[in-house]
Amino acid sequence: VYRVSAVGGRKNQNLFVGTVVVKRDHKKTSSCFEKLSYCLSKTMEDVEVKHDESKPAEGTAPAPEKELSDGGSNSDDDLKKGLVGKPKDDMTFDEAVSHHEQFNMREIVVPLPGGGQMRFNPFSSLFAIAILWGLSIWCMVDPDNSSETIIAWKARVTELFTWFYVGTNPCFMAFMIWVAFRFGHVRLGPKDSRPEFDDLTYFAMLFSAGIGVGLFFYGVSEPLWHQGSNWFTNAGYHNQDEVDMNAINYTVFHWGITGWSQYLVVALCAGLAGFRFNLPFTLRSCFYPLLGEYTWGWIGDVIDGFTIVTTVAGVCTSLGLGAFQLKAGLEFVGAVEEDLTPEKTQTVHVVSIWVITCVATMSVVSGLNVGIKYLSQLGFGLGMLLLLIVFVLEKTNYMLNLIVQEVGYYFQTSILLLNFWTDTFGQLKDGQGRAVDDKSSAVWWMDAWTVFYIGWWVAWAAFVGLFIARISKGRTIGSIVFYSYLAPLGYTIIWFCIFGGTGIRQARQAMELEEIGETYFNSTEYYLADGSTYCYDVPQENVVVDGNVVFENTLLGVTPVCKFNSAEADFAWFNVLNSFSYPLDFSSGFGPFLSWLSLFTLAIYFVTSSDSGSLIVDNLASNGFEETHWIQRIFWAFTEGSVATALLVAGGSQALRALQSASILSGLPFTAMLAMMCISIYRMCIRAEKNDEEDKETSLQEDYKQYKIFTVPIYGGVFNIFEYIISLGSPHPVRKEFMACPSAKDIVDFLVATVVPFVPLYNLYSRFSPKDSDRTGNMFGAAFYGAMHFLWIALFASMAKSPGLRGFAWCVWLFNGCILSVLRMNFRARFNIDGNMFADYMYSVFLWPQVIVQMAAEMDANMEKEEVDV
């Protein structure tokens, strides 16, 4: 028992007086006090820590005896008691810094003139910048080849993993709905916290960051695209009405609940970790219930760095491709000339990017409660104005019918049928058993649409999910799920039924005029609009032929109407808006005004996507510190604009689409991360509910200690070498204690388990079942595993000459995992270690060397414990 006193700080005040019980060997006592001294020095200036075995000073009541934290986060130390359970919003800047630094993450602090400071994680930031610029430079230097290569990779991933992309999506949706019903009362913040934004502002910000831009891109064009090439259209037995209804429904399916499930997983996980349990507001915190203190080391750095790459890549491609959309709109309204030279076209694109970037920079510097909030409200309001105008000017009763009909279609087909639809037979290529009636969907269709969307939603899940979590502080889980599912779904149905429905109705009318021209006037181009190849002037009077009315116009002022031209899909949106030629002047009317209004609204939505992305990337790069300097936000906003500009100038649209495809490819590993986040959500909800019931705040650190895990975690052991490499051999003193640098013996054991696993496996069997009667079984089990191990290696190696051996190779490899997983399950049962059968099997298949080393270390640790007990 030691008396610990710390005197220092700006006012030389007594910071801590009490007693500490150090339950360690006496030789390690000094390291504990070194740790305490380090923690104090991080928060105060000129701190001196003294310790002795004397009694507390006279007149000072001894503090209750507490055990000094044995490594890891110090958030449970008495030193930090003043901040435990205290909401971040109630902390002063100094308290926020103190709270942030207790997690001991890798960080560089750069003092700035005027007393400010920049904080950033060097590895996460450099890791992200290196990958991002490396990929960008490749796309710029060789745009054609890079685009072709990455798009081929994406097509290959679609071919092999459609089942994974599509199958996980309804699972996430079902889990979110269950969480909303089971833990709907749990708040993202303290029990008595309340929402930061009112409901309308909240939905506007939610909508603007999540899907706002895309609704303008695809509001008209996607339903028109879906009139062809998919399994429903090509079947050959559906009439035009059924095809068009399916086109609307498929579009709503892609933009409805499908896109929000991934967002919600990240939002709830990050919100609970950051605002309920006061962990840093960054993606790595989502994994604390699974990784424990390893979250703050190299694994967390990689997670945040990977997230920065996907977020910046997504925002950059949106900026670049948005410049094309804006240029198309400006050309449509006559603001820029048609047939511009490549140099002038490039200038228009670059200017568009930097106008958006500069406005987004001012918005993100002003903060969440000013720029981002008001721009989101403005964009949402203008979008509603456009929606209302088109709803009134078009055939209103037709759109109301379509909205009601789509609700039924959505719940009948989208929730179950389309949510699990992988287009199994349509993806078969020629020579693989493709349908001979030539009525299957196009082979590329799933890759171009459904899998593209799911991959895009997953790639954006970190960015949008973290932003949703940030604006959801104080809300209940139930309200978040409601506003992220039902509200956007309802708005999406209305949006696409009005704009997409208008596009389809006008395309049908254009085909009708084409047929009338051919039938009665011997020319399909009889009503063709001047200067167009696919838009038709609608007669403003009835068309009478031989005394018979062959065309009756009940929508005066809506002209011209256009068929869909896939080569000019960017103009589909503006074609619809330009058709409203009210009230008298059919050559202009409302069309130009609506086109200009939509351009301005589209620019606002691009700004809200960019500023939201910059805010989240800044949080990730600074280890979740929310009081970052405005210079950091400017840096990331300008980085996004610079990458988009460089790609556009050097490689054009091909380079941008290559980067977009690369970011979508990242959705494959991120989907697995989302599955792990679901486990974290469940554990945090259970802990939060218990805290509410018991009216106390048990931290996640304390909760994690209740789980019994292996002495060497699956991500520890030899993998700790990455912590020392990234730290240049000098890891943080706290992490150094529980992330020991692997010794030469550790590395040799891992390599032996990799190459000849039957050797350490026999040793494990013998120690696990030491009876003489078990010796034969132990030898047979180890030998059989070794034989299967070398067999699957040989089979995979022989596949180059004999591809037919592939099936046997996979079977042997997966069967070998069964053998090792059974042993691991028995280990967990004997030593009462938490886990599950699925994790045992996956680890045994993919990380068998670590599993063997892990079990050997557990056996050693428990033998030492038994000797001590004796």
N, C-alpha and C positions, 0 to 999 in steps of 0.2 A: 504494500500500500504506500503510495507516494503522495506527497503534498505538491501540487503544481501551482505556481503563480506566474503570471505574465504581466509585466509592467511595461508600458510603452505607449505608442500612438502619438497623435499630435498634441494631446494635452497630458501625456504621461500618466494616463489614468490606469487604475487596476482593472484589467480586462477579465481576468478569470482567477478565481480562488476556489480550490476544492480538493478533493481526493480522487485519485485514480487507481483502480485495481488493474494491474498489468498481468494478465493470465498467460505469461510466456516464460520461457527460460530466461534467467537473469541476463544472459549474454545479449539477448535481443531487446532488453529494456531501453537501451540508449537509442535504438532505431525508432522506437515508439515516440520518444520525446523529440527526436529529430523531425518526425512527421508532424507532431503537434506544433513545433516551432515553425515549420514550413507553412502550415495552414494559417497560423497567426500572422506571419510576415506577409502573406498574400493579401491580407485585409487591412493591416495597419502598418505604420512606418516605424522603423527602429525598434522592433520588438525583441525583448530578451526573455528567454524562458529559463527558469531555474527550477530545480527539483532537489528535494532532500527528503529524509525520512523523519523529520521532526513533525510535531503537531501543528495544526493550523494556528495562525496568529491569534493572540489573545483577543477575545471579543468578537471573533469571527466564527460564525456557526459553520461547522464542517458540512460540506455539500454531500448529498447522498452519493454513495459509491456507485460508480459507473464503469463499465469496461470500455477502454479506449478502442475505437474502431479498428478492427484488424484488417487493414487494407481496404482498397476500394473507395467508394464515395464517402465523404465525411459528413454527409448531410444529417446523419444521426448523432453526431458528436454534440456534447453539451455546448461546445463553442458556437454551434449553429442553431441552437434551440430558439433563438430569437427570430429565425427565418422559417423554421419548419412550420408548414401549414399556413404561412402568411401569403396571401395572393400576390402575384407579381405586380399587379396594378397598384397595390398599396405600398410597394417598396420605393424608397428613394433611389437615386441613381447609384449611390455608393452601396446601398444594400443589394441592388440588382447586380452590381459587379461582384460583390462578395458571394451572392448566391450562385452566380454563373461560374465563378472560379472554383467552387468546391467540387466540381465534377472532374477537374484535373485533365481537361482535354488539351490536345496539342493546339497551341495558340501563339500568335505573334501580336504584340501590342505596340503600336507605333504612336507615340505622342505627337500631337499636332499643335501648331501655334494657337493660342487662345484657350488652352486647357482641354481641348478635345482629344480624342484618341481613336485610332482605327484598330479593330480587332478582326483577325481572320485566321482560319485554320490553314497553315501553309500547305499541308499535304492535300487536303480536299480541294483547295483552290488550284494548286499547280496540277494535280491529277486531272481535274476537269478541263483546265485550260489546255493542257498538253493533248488530251484526247480530242477535244473539240476543234482546236486549230489544226491538229494533225489530219483529222478527217476532212476538215474544210479545205486545207491545202491540196489534198489529194483530189477533191471534187473540183477545185479551181484549176489545177494544173492539167488534169485529164478528165474533163467533165463527161465526155461520151463514154469512156471506158468505165469510169467509176460508177456512173449512173447504171450502165448495163450490168456491171458486176453486182452492185448492191441490190438492184431490183431482182436479179436472178436469185440472190440469196433469199430475198423476201419471198419470192415465189416458191423456193424450195422449202422454206420454213412453213409456208402455208400448206404445201403438199403433205408435209410430215406431221404438222402439229395443229391442223384445223380442229381436231377433236379436243385438244388441250385448250385452245383459245375459246372455242364455243362451249365446251363442257363446263369450264370453270365459271363462266359468266352467270348462268342461272344459279349456281351454287352460292356465289357472292350475293346475289339478289335474295335468295331464300334466307341466308344467314342474316343479312341486314334487316329483313322484315321480322325475323325471329327476335333479334336483339331489340328492335323497336318495341315489340310487345312485352318482352321479358324485362328489359332494363330501360324502358322509355322514360322513367322518372329520374334517372341519373343525369346529373348536369355536367357539362364541360366547364368545370370550375368548382369553387366551394359550394356547399349545400345551399347557402343563402344568396348566391350570386344571381344576377339577372342579365338578360341580353344587352349587348352594347348598342345594337341597332334595332330600330323598329322593323316590323314585319315587311313592309313595302320596300324599304331601303335594303333590307337583308336579301330579299328575293331579287332585287335589281342587281346587287353586287354579285350574288350567286350566279345569276343568269349570264351576266356580262362576261365573267371570267370563264364560265363553263362552256357555253355553246353559242354565245352571241354572234361571233363572227361567222361561224359556219352556217347559220340560218340564212344569211344573205348570200353566201356562196351557192348553197344547194337548195334554197327555198323554192326555186322554180325548176332548176335544171335536173335535180336528182329524180323527181317523179317522172320527168320526161325520159331520162336515161332508162328507167326501169320499165318502160314500155317495150323493151326488147332485151334479148340476150339471157334472161334468167329462166330458171326451170319452169316457172309458171307460164310465162309468155310463150316459150318455145314448145309447150306441150302439144299444141295444135288443135285442141278441142275447147279452148276458152274463147268466148267472144270478146269484142273490144271493150265492152263495159266491165267485164270481169278483169281483163288485163289492166285497165286503168285504175280500178279499185285496188288491185294488188300492188300497183305502182305506188299509190299513196300510202298504203299500209306498210310496204317494205321500207319506205322512207321514214315513216314515223317510228317503225321498229328500230331502225338504226340510230335514231336521235332520242328515243324515249328513255325508258328505264335502263335499257342496255348500257348506255353511256354513263349513267350515274352510279351504278353499283360500285365500280372501282374507285370513283371519287369518294364515295361514302366510307369505304374501308379505310382509306388514308385519313380522311377528315376525322372520323371518330377515334381512330387510334392515336393520331397526333394530338387531337384536342384533349383526350383523357390524360395522356402522358404530360402534355405541356401545361394545361390549365387546372386539371384536377389534382395532379400529383407533383406539379411544380418542377418537372424535368425540363431541360432545354427544349425550346420549340424548334425542333429539327427532326428529320425523318429517322435518324438513328435512335431517337428516344422511343420510337414505336417498338423497338426490339428489346428494350430493357427487360420485360418479363421473361424473355427467352434467353438472352445473353448475359444478363446481370452486369457486372462491372466491366466486362469485355466490351460493352457498348461504347465506352468512352475511349477505347483504344483504336487499333488499326482497322478493325472490322467496321466500326462506326465511321471512320474517315473514308473508307472505300464506299460505304453506302451513301454518304452525303455527296462525295465526289461524283459518283455515278448518277445521282439524282440531278446534280447541277448540269451534267452533260445533256441528259434527256430534256430537261426544262429549257435550257438555252437553245438547244437544237430545235425544239418544237416552236419556240417563240420566233427564232430566226427564220425558219421556213415559213411561218405564218406572215411575218413582215415582208419577206421577199415575194411570196405568192400573192400576198395582199396588194403589193405594188402593181402586179399584173392586172388584178381585178380593178383597182382604182384607175389605172391607165385605160382599161377598156371602157370604164364608165365615163371618163373624161373625153375619150374619143367619141363615145356615143352621143354625148350632149354637145359636142362641137368645141369643147374647151381646148383640145389639142387636135392637130391635123391628122387626117388619116394617112396611111402609108408613109409614116415618118421614117427617116433614115435610121439605121441601127444605132448611130451615135446619139441622135436626138431621143430615140426611144429609151436608151439606157439612161440618159439624163433625167427623163421624166420618172423612171423607176427609182433612181437614186434620190431625187428630190422628195418623192413620196415617202420613201423609207425614213429620211432624216427629219421630215416634218413630223411624222408620227413619233419618231424617237425623241425629238426635242420636247414635244408636248407631254409624252409619257414620262420623260425625265423630270419635268416640272411637277407632274402629278405625283410621282413616287417620292420626290423630295419633300413635298408638302405633307405627305403622310397618308395613312389609311383613312383618317376621319375628315380629310379635306379633299384633296385631289381625286383619289380613287373613289371615294364615296359619291361626290357630286357628279363626276363624269359618268359613273355607272347609272345614276339616276337620270342624267340627261340622255344617255344612249337608250336606256329602257323606255323613257318617255317618248322619244322620237320614233322608236320602233313601234310603239303602241299607236302613235299617230298615223304612221304608214299603214299599219294593219287596219285601222278603223276606216281610213279613206278608201282603200281597195275594197273592203267589205261593203261599204255603202255604194260605191260606184259600179261594182260588178253585179252579177246576178246573185243577189243576196240570198234568196230562198234556196238556190242551188247549193250555196256554200253551207247553209244551215243543215240541209239534208245530208251533205257530205260529212259534216262534223259528227252528227248523230250516228251515221252509218259507220264511220271510222272507229268510233268508240266500241261498237259491237265487234267489228273486225279485229281490233287490237286485242281485246280480251279473249276473243275466240281463237285467234291464230298466233299472235305475237308472243303471248305469255308462255305458251308451251311449245307449239309447233316450231315457230321460227327461232325461238331461244335455243332449241336443240338441233336445228337444221344444219347439217354439215355438207349437204349436196353431194352425198357419197358417190352416186353413180355419175353425176355430171362432171366430177373432177377426173374421171377416168379418161386417159388420152387414147388416141388411136393406137391399136396394138395391145391395149390393156383391157379390152372388153367394153369399149365405148359402144353406145347404142347405135344399131345399124339404121334405125329410122331417121337419124339425123335430127331428132327433136329434143335432145338433151340441152341443158343450159351450156353456155360457153365455158370451156375449161378454166378460163381466167376469171370467171365472174366472182367466185368466192374470195379470191385473192384481191380483186380490185374493189370489192365492196364490203361484205360482212367482216371478213378477217382484217381488212384494212381498218375498218372503223374500230373493231375491238382492240387491235394493236395500238391505234391512235389514242383511244381512251385510256388504255393502260399506260402508254408513254406519257400522257399528260396527267395521270392520276396523282403523281407526287406534287406537281405544281398546283393543280386545281384543288386537290384534296387538302393540301396545307393551307391554301388560301381560304377554303371553306371553313377549316378548323379555326383559322385566325379570326374570321368574322362571326363565328358561332360561339364565341366565349360567353358563358353564362346560360346558354340554351340547354334544354333537355335533349336527350338522344331521340326521343319520340318526335319532337318538333323538327329536329334536323332531318330525320328520315322523311317526314311528311313533306317538308319544303324541297327536299332534293329528289323526291320521287313523284309525288302526286302533282305538285304545283308545276314543275317543268314539263311533266307528261301532258297535263292539260293544256299548257301554253303551246307545246310542240304540236299537238293535234290541231289546235286552232290555227297556228301559223301555217303549217303545211297544207291544211285543208283550204285555207284562203289563198295563199300564194301559189302553192303547187296545184291546187284545184283549179285556180284561174288559168295557170299555164296549160293544164291538160284540156280544159274546156275550149280555150282559144286555139289550141293545136287541132282539136277535133273540128272546130268551125273552119279553120284554114283548109283542112282536108275536104270538108264539105264543099267549100267554094271551089276548090280545085276540081272536084268531081262535077260540079254544076257547069263549070267552064268547059270541061271536056265533053259533057253530055249534050249541052244545048248550044254551045258556041264553038265547038270543035277545037278548043285550045285550053290546055290546063293552065296557061298563063293569062287567061282572060282577066282575072281579078288581081293579078300579081302587082304588088306595090312597086312604084318606080324605084329603080336602083337596088332592088332586093331579089333574091332567088328563092326565098322561102316565106315571105310575109305577104299577106293578101289584104287588099282594101275591102272592108265590109260595106256592101251597098246600104245606104241610109234610107232607101225606100224598098218596098217589096219588089221582087223580081218576078215579072209575069211573062210567061211564054205560051203563046197560043191560047190566051185566056186563062191559063192555069198559073196559080202562084207557086213557083218552085223554090222561093226563098223569102221568108218573112223575118224581118229584123225587129226584135223586141228590145234590143239593147242599143239604142241610138247613142252615138258618141263614142262607142268602144271600137276603135279601128286605128291602125291595122292589126290583124291577128297573125300569129306566126306559128309555123310548124317548128319542130325541134331540129336544129342543125348541130350535130355533135362537134363539128369543126369550129363552131363559134358558140360553144356552150357558155362562155363568160357573158355573152350578150343576152341570154335567156331572161335573166332577171330584169334587165332594162327594157327588153321588148315588151314585157307585160306592163311595166309602169308607163311606157310610152304609148300604150294603146288607149289610154284614157284621154280622148280628145275633146272632152266637154269644154264649154257648153255649146259654142257655136262654131268656132274656128277649128275645123277638123284637121288642120295642118299643124296645130300646136296644142292648144288646150292645156290640160293639167299635166300631160306627159313630161315635159321638160322640168317643171317644178318638182314633180315626184322623183325624177331621176336625180336632180341636184340634192334633194332632201335625203335620198337614200345614200348618196355618196358621202354626204356629211355624217350621217348616222353610222355608216360603215367605218369611216375614219375614226369616229369616237370609240367604236367597239374594238378596233385595232389598238387604240391607245390604252384602253382598259386591260386588254390582254397583255400588252407589253409592260405596263406599269405594275400589274399584279405579278407577272413573272419576275421582274426585277426585284420586287420586294421579297419574294420567296427565295430567290437565288441568294440575295444578300443575307437572309436569315441562315441559309444552309452553309454559306461560306464562312460565317462568323460563329459557327457552332451553336446556332439558335439564340444568340444574344439579340434581344429585341430593341436595345437602345443604341443601335449602330449610328455612326456618323453619316451625314448626308453625302459625303464624298464617296463612300462605298456604294451607295445606291446609284450615284451618277456613273461610277465605273462600270457596274454591271449593265445599266441601261445602254451605255455607249458601246459596251462589248457586243451586245445583241445587235445593235445597229451596224456596227463595223463588220461583224461576221456576215450578216445578211448582204451588206453592200459588196464585200469582197467576193462572195459567192456569185452575186448577180453580175458583177462587172467581169469577173474572170471566166465564169462558166455558164452564165445565163440560167434559164429555167431548168436545164438538165442538172446542173450542180445543186440547185435548190431541191429538186425532187429526189436526188440521190441522198442528200442529208435528211430529207423527210423520211425516206425509206429506212435509213439507218436508225433514226429515232424510233420508228415503228418496230424494227427488229428488237430493240431493247425491251419491248413489251413482253418478250418471251421469258427472260429471267425475272422481270418485275412481277409477272403473274405469280410466280412461285413466292416472291416476297410478300405479295398481297395475301396469299394463303397463310403465311406465318403470322401476318398482322392480325388475322382473324382470331388466332389463338391468344395473341396479346390483348385484343379487345375483350375477349371473354374473361381473362384473368383480371384485367383492370376493372371491369364492370362488377365482378364478384367482390373485389376488394373495396370499391367505392360504395357498394350497397351495404357491406358490413360496416364500413366507417359511418355511414348515415344511421344505421340501426343502433350502433354502439355509441354514437355521438362523439367520435374521436377520429383523429387523422393518423392512421397507420400508413407509413410511407411504402412505396414500392420496394425500397431497399430492404425494409423489414419483412415485407411480404415475400420477397425473393428468397430470403434466408430460410424460410419455412420449407422450401423445396429441397429434397435430398437429391443431389446430383453426383455424378462421378467425380472422383478426385481430380482426374484430368478430363476436362470437357472435350467434346468432340472437336471443338474449334481451338483447343489449347495445345499443350504439348509442343511438338516440333513447329507448329504453326505460330508459336510465340516469336519465332525468329523474325517474322515480318514486323513486329513491334520494334525490335531492336534495329532492324534495317531502316525503317522509316524514321526512327528517332536518332539515327546516326550513332547508335551504340549507347545512347544516354536517355533511356525512357524516364518517364516521370517517377519520382521516388515511390509514390503510392502504387502505381501499376507494377512496379518492379517486384513487389513482394508477392503478388499472386499471378504474375505473368513471368515466371522465371525463364531466363535464357536457356534454351535446350543445350544440354551438355553433349559431348561427343558420344557418350553411351546412349543418350536419347535418340540421336540421329541414327546411330548404328542399329538400334532396336527397330526403328521405323523402317529402315531400308531392308533389314532382314525380314520383317513382317510383309514387306512389299514383294520381295523376290521369292523367298522360300517360307511362306506363312505357316507351313505345317510344323516347322521347328518350334517357334514360340507357342503354336497352338497345342502341341502335345504337352508342353510344359504347363499350359493353362488347364488342360483336361486333367492332368495328373494332380495339380494342386487343388482343383475344384472337387475332384473325386479321388482322394488318395488311397482308398482301400485296395488291397492286393487283387480283390475280385474284379475291380474295375480297370485293371491295367490293360488287359487285352482290348477292351472296348475303347479305351483312350487311344491306344496305338492305332486301332482300326479307324476311328473317327478322324484323327489327324492325317493319317495316310490317305484316306478317301478324299478329304478336303484338298490335300496337296495334289492328288491325281486330277481332280476336277479343275483345280486352278490352272495347271499346266495344259490341260485339255482345251479349255476355252481360249487360252492364248494361242495355242496351235491352230485351232479352228478359225479364229479370226484372221490369223496370218495367212491361212490357206485360201481365204475368200478371193484373193486376187486371181487365182487360177481356177478356183471352183466356187463360184458364187452361190451354188446350191447349198453349201455348208453353213450359210448364214443362219438359218433357222436353228441348226444344232448348236452353233456357237452361242447364240442368245439364250437358248434353253439351259445349257450347261452353266453359263455365267450367272443367270438369275437363280438357278438351283443352288449354286454355291453360296449365294447370299442367304438362302433359307437355312443352310447348315449353320452359318455363323450367327445369324439372327436368333436362332433357338438358344444357342449358348449365351448370347447377350441377355435374352429375356430371363434365363435362369439366374444369371448374375444379378440382375435387377431385383428379382424376387428374393434371393438370399440376403442381399445387403440392403433391401428396402429402398431402392433408388427409384425415383419418379421417372416415368417415361411411357411409351406406348409401342405397340407391335409394329405399326407402320414406320415409325422412326427407326426402330431396331433394324428393320429390313432394309430401308433405304441407306442407312449408314453402312450396313454390312455389304451391300452391293457396291457402293461407290467409294467408300472410305474404309475398306477392310483393314489396311495397315493400322490406321488410327484406332479402330475398334479393338484390335488385338492388343495394341500398346495400352489402350485405355483400361481394358480388363486386367492386364498384368499389373498396372499401377494400382488399381483398386484392390487387388489381392494383396499387394505389398502393404498398402496403407492399413488394411483391416488386420493383417497379421501383426503389424506394429502396435495397433490399438489393443489387440488381445494380450500381447506381451505386457503392455503397460498395466492393463487391468489386473493381470495375474500378480 
